[in-house]
């Protein structure tokens, strides 16, 4: 029987595996090896410095283009467009791919919505941002993305899959027929050390942004007298030293970056207390030690989080999670079993003081049962086969 041949279209910003930050790249780091183990041929379209094994590698860019990701769209968009056009040209020339699996934000669906017959059907994973809601429009200055999604209603070979039910629930009715059952992100659990006996500190692990709510974690840690260690990038600044240099510079261009202003106004003033620390971006063994030894991960999100990789990474290490009951959190956290779900800051504070009640073994078990890389890969293969079958039926009706 012929092996399933998949063109995996990663974003052009970071290598796989990433060094430090890289949400989509971390998902692909877990997915691709499992697909290979299950007999799938995976040809990976990524950056040239990608090192993860695949059946074959393709790259337009020798290195990740992350240094340009925050530039205006008319400067950064050609990077993704070039990456996608290159992939489609290779796929068209090859002529024998069974399916395309895309991870390129809004531009991926645009490129794949109405392709010619010499391009196979495609599945696009919705990593985020989420579909626009009325409340999100009220709370932010972001434009409405629903008109764009509605225009995909006539896509002839493109299907969408969300990373949580919370995310796809908000999909406009016009494209519901394209949305397949959600597949949660996952990790290779064996790569995360389980530590039952924790040290005396709490953590946050996310890029600094008002929607991530790190200022709430700071407030609660100070009120309870806890030590809080905060990991994450500020814009594209990866170390605490780099951030401090920009804060000390009154002419820093980063003052126009909302993430930087959030950090400087709401986080930086509290670092002087001695109990609140920013450790910068963490990766490798340093990241594993940081997560696995913490008493709990604090995740006080202020938006409908599409998933939250840091949550399952912490749980895999036996580290409980206290999160706001928003977005995908109820799909990951079982209240009182592997963490707590709060509805307001007062509840969040109360649950933070109770993390000792959570058994680290339950945290690990919850990831092994629901968020393993093997489970994710098997679900994607089911979707691949469903889409290929749908396309074959469609072609037979046309002929």
C-alpha positions in Angstrom: 0.0 0.0 0.0 1.4 3.4 -1.0 2.5 5.6 1.9 0.5 8.8 2.5 2.6 11.7 1.2 2.1 15.0 3.0 3.5 18.5 2.2 3.9 20.1 5.6 4.0 23.9 5.2 5.6 25.4 8.4 5.8 29.2 8.8 9.0 30.9 7.5 9.9 32.6 10.8 11.7 30.1 13.0 13.5 26.8 12.5 12.1 23.5 13.8 12.8 22.8 16.6 12.9 26.5 17.6 15.5 27.9 20.0 13.2 29.1 22.8 10.0 30.8 21.7 8.0 29.1 18.9 4.5 27.9 19.5 3.7 26.4 16.1 7.2 25.1 15.7 6.9 23.3 19.0 3.7 21.6 17.8 5.4 20.5 14.6 8.4 19.3 16.5 6.0 16.9 18.2 3.8 16.0 15.2 6.3 15.3 12.5 8.3 12.5 14.2 5.0 10.7 15.1 3.7 10.9 11.6 7.0 9.4 10.3 6.7 6.6 12.9 3.2 5.9 11.6 4.4 5.4 8.1 3.5 8.8 6.7 6.0 10.5 4.3 6.4 14.1 5.4 8.1 16.6 3.1 8.7 19.7 5.2 8.7 23.2 3.8 10.4 25.3 6.5 13.5 27.4 7.0 16.9 26.2 5.9 18.3 25.9 9.4 15.5 23.5 10.4 17.0 20.3 11.8 14.0 18.0 12.6 14.1 14.8 10.6 11.6 14.6 7.7 11.3 12.5 4.5 12.6 15.5 2.6 13.3 19.2 3.4 12.5 22.2 1.2 13.5 25.8 2.0 13.3 29.2 0.2 15.0 31.0 3.1 18.3 29.7 4.5 17.4 31.0 8.0 14.3 32.0 10.0 13.0 35.4 9.2 11.7 36.2 12.7 13.7 39.5 12.8 11.1 40.9 10.3 7.9 39.5 11.8 7.0 42.8 13.6 7.6 45.0 10.6 4.6 46.6 8.8 2.8 44.1 6.6 3.9 45.6 3.4 7.5 44.8 4.5 7.0 41.4 6.1 4.2 39.9 4.0 6.4 39.1 0.9 8.3 36.7 3.2 5.3 34.5 3.8 4.0 34.9 0.2 7.4 33.9 -1.2 7.5 30.9 1.1 4.0 29.7 0.1 4.6 30.3 -3.7 7.8 28.4 -3.5 6.0 25.5 -1.8 3.2 25.4 -4.3 5.6 25.4 -7.2 7.5 22.4 -5.7 4.2 20.6 -5.0 2.9 21.3 -8.5 6.1 20.1 -10.2 6.2 17.0 -8.1 2.6 16.1 -8.9 2.2 13.2 -6.4 1.5 14.7 -3.0 -1.7 13.4 -1.4 -2.4 16.4 0.8 -1.1 19.7 2.0 -1.0 20.5 5.7 -0.6 24.3 6.2 0.3 26.4 9.3 0.7 29.9 7.7 -1.9 32.1 9.4 -4.2 34.1 7.1 -2.1 33.8 4.0 -2.1 30.0 3.9 -5.9 29.8 3.4 -5.7 32.5 0.8 -3.1 30.6 -1.2 -4.9 27.3 -0.9 -8.6 28.2 -1.1 -9.2 27.7 -4.8 -6.2 25.9 -6.3 -6.0 24.2 -9.6 -6.4 20.4 -10.1 -2.7 19.9 -10.2 -2.5 20.9 -6.5 -3.8 18.4 -3.9 -6.5 19.2 -1.3 -5.3 21.0 1.9 -5.9 21.2 5.6 -5.1 24.4 7.5 -4.5 24.3 11.2 -6.0 27.4 12.9 -3.4 28.2 15.4 -4.7 31.8 16.0 -5.6 34.5 16.4 -9.2 33.4 17.1 -12.2 34.4 15.1 -13.3 37.9 15.9 -16.1 38.3 18.5 -18.1 41.4 19.4 -16.5 41.5 22.8 -13.0 41.3 21.3 -13.8 44.2 19.0 -15.0 46.2 22.0 -11.9 45.5 24.0 -9.2 46.0 21.3 -8.4 48.2 18.3 -7.9 45.1 16.1 -9.8 44.9 12.8 -12.6 42.4 12.3 -11.3 39.2 10.6 -14.7 37.6 10.0 -15.3 39.2 6.5 -12.1 37.5 5.3 -13.2 34.1 6.7 -16.6 34.3 5.2 -15.1 34.8 1.7 -13.6 31.3 2.1 -17.1 29.7 2.0 -16.6 28.7 -1.7 -13.2 27.1 -1.1 -13.1 23.9 -3.2 -10.2 21.9 -1.7 -9.5 23.5 1.7 -10.5 22.4 5.1 -9.9 23.9 8.5 -9.1 22.4 11.9 -8.9 24.3 15.2 -6.6 23.5 18.1 -9.6 23.7 20.5 -13.3 23.5 20.5 -13.4 27.0 22.1 -11.7 28.4 19.0 -13.8 26.8 16.3 -17.0 27.5 18.2 -16.7 31.1 17.1 -16.3 30.3 13.4 -18.8 32.1 11.2 -21.7 29.9 9.9 -20.6 30.5 6.3 -17.5 28.3 6.7 -18.8 25.7 9.2 -18.9 23.1 6.4 -15.1 23.5 6.0 -14.3 23.1 9.8 -13.3 19.6 10.9 -13.4 18.4 14.5 -10.7 20.1 16.6 -7.4 18.5 17.3 -5.6 19.6 20.4 -1.9 20.6 20.3 0.4 18.0 21.9 3.9 17.3 23.1 6.3 14.4 23.3 5.7 13.8 27.0 8.9 11.8 27.3 10.9 15.0 26.7 9.5 16.6 29.9 10.9 15.6 33.2 8.4 14.8 36.0 9.3 16.3 39.4 7.1 15.6 42.3 8.9 17.7 44.9 8.7 21.3 44.0 10.8 24.3 44.9 9.4 27.5 46.5 8.6 29.6 43.5 5.8 30.2 41.0 6.2 30.9 37.3 4.6 32.6 34.3 5.6 31.4 30.8 4.4 33.5 27.9 5.3 36.5 25.7 4.6 39.7 27.7 1.2 41.1 26.5 -1.9 42.5 28.3 -3.9 39.5 27.1 -1.5 37.1 28.9 -2.2 39.0 32.1 1.2 38.8 33.7 0.4 41.9 35.8 -2.2 39.9 37.6 0.3 37.2 38.5 2.6 40.0 39.8 -0.2 41.5 41.9 -1.1 38.1 43.5 2.4 37.0 44.1 3.1 40.3 45.9 -0.1 40.1 48.0 0.7 36.5 49.0 4.4 37.1 49.6 5.4 34.4 47.0 8.4 34.4 44.7 7.5 34.7 41.1 9.8 34.0 38.2 8.6 35.2 34.8 9.8 33.8 31.5 9.1 35.2 28.1 10.0 37.6 25.3 9.2 41.3 25.2 8.5 42.0 21.6 11.5 40.3 20.0 13.8 41.0 23.0 14.9 37.6 24.4 16.9 38.5 27.5 16.3 40.6 30.6 19.5 42.6 29.9 18.3 43.6 26.4 15.0 44.7 27.8 16.7 46.8 30.5 18.9 48.5 27.9 15.9 49.5 25.9 14.0 50.8 29.0 17.0 52.9 29.9 17.0 54.4 26.4 14.5 57.3 26.1 14.7 57.2 22.3 14.3 53.4 22.1 12.2 52.4 19.0 10.6 49.7 21.2 8.5 52.4 22.9 6.1 52.2 20.0 5.7 48.4 20.6 2.6 47.6 22.7 4.2 44.6 24.3 7.2 46.7 25.4 5.0 49.4 26.8 3.0 46.8 28.8 6.2 45.4 30.3 7.7 48.8 31.1 4.5 50.2 32.7 3.1 47.1 34.5 5.9 44.6 35.1 9.2 46.5 35.3 8.3 48.7 38.4 7.7 45.6 40.5 11.0 43.9 39.7 12.7 46.0 42.3 10.8 44.3 45.1 13.2 41.3 45.0 10.4 38.6 44.9 9.5 39.2 41.3 12.1 38.3 38.6 12.1 38.3 34.8 14.4 35.6 33.5 14.0 36.3 29.8 13.4 33.6 27.3 14.1 30.0 28.4 14.9 27.0 26.3 16.5 23.6 26.5 17.5 22.2 29.9 17.1 25.6 31.5 13.4 25.6 30.5 12.8 22.1 31.7 14.4 22.9 35.1 12.4 26.2 35.3 9.0 24.5 34.7 9.5 21.2 36.5 10.7 22.7 39.8 8.0 25.4 40.0 5.1 25.1 42.5 2.7 26.1 39.8 2.3 27.9 36.5 0.1 31.0 36.8 -1.9 31.6 33.6 -4.1 34.6 34.3 -5.2 35.1 30.6 -7.4 38.1 29.7 -8.6 36.8 26.4 -10.1 33.6 24.9 -6.8 31.6 24.6 -7.0 29.3 21.6 -4.9 26.7 23.4 -1.8 27.3 25.5 1.2 25.2 25.0 2.8 26.3 28.2 -0.1 24.8 30.1 0.4 21.2 28.9 4.2 21.6 29.2 3.9 22.5 32.8 1.4 19.7 33.5 3.7 17.2 31.8 6.3 18.1 34.4 3.9 17.6 37.2 3.5 21.3 37.7 -0.1 22.4 38.5 -1.7 25.3 36.6 -3.9 28.1 37.9 -5.7 29.7 35.0 -8.6 32.0 34.2 -11.6 30.0 33.0 -11.4 31.3 29.4 -10.8 30.0 25.9 -9.4 26.4 25.8 -8.5 26.2 29.5 -11.6 24.0 30.5 -10.5 21.6 27.8 -7.1 21.2 29.4 -7.6 21.8 33.1 -9.8 19.6 35.2 -10.6 21.8 38.2 -9.2 20.4 41.4 -7.5 17.6 39.6 -4.5 19.0 37.7 -5.1 22.7 38.5 -7.7 25.3 39.1 -10.0 27.5 37.0 -10.7 31.0 38.3 -13.4 33.4 37.2 -11.9 36.5 38.7 -8.8 37.8 40.4 -10.1 37.0 43.9 -10.7 33.4 42.9 -7.3 33.3 41.2 -5.6 34.4 44.4 -7.4 31.9 46.5 -6.6 29.0 44.2 -2.9 30.1 43.9 -2.7 29.6 47.7 -4.1 26.1 47.3 -1.9 24.5 44.7 -0.4 22.2 47.3 -3.7 20.3 47.1 -3.0 19.1 43.5 -1.2 15.8 43.0 1.7 16.3 40.5 1.0 12.7 39.3 -2.4 13.7 38.2 -0.9 16.6 36.2 1.4 14.3 34.3 -1.3 11.7 33.7 -3.7 14.3 32.2 -1.2 15.1 29.5 -0.3 11.4 28.8 -4.0 10.6 28.3 -5.1 13.6 26.2 -2.2 15.6 24.8 0.5 13.1 23.6 2.1 13.5 20.2 1.0 10.1 19.1 -2.7 10.9 19.8 -2.3 14.2 17.8 -0.7 12.4 14.9 -3.3 9.7 14.7 -6.1 12.3 14.7 -4.4 14.2 11.9 -4.1 11.1 9.8 -7.8 10.5 10.2 -8.4 14.0 8.9 -6.0 13.5 6.0 -7.9 10.4 4.9 -11.3 12.1 5.3 -10.2 15.1 3.1 -8.6 12.9 0.5 -11.8 10.8 0.3 -14.0 13.9 0.0 -11.8 15.2 -2.8 -11.9 11.9 -4.7 -15.7 11.9 -4.5 -15.8 15.5 -5.7 -13.6 14.7 -8.7 -15.7 11.7 -9.6 -18.9 13.7 -9.6 -17.3 16.3 -11.9 -16.1 13.7 -14.4 
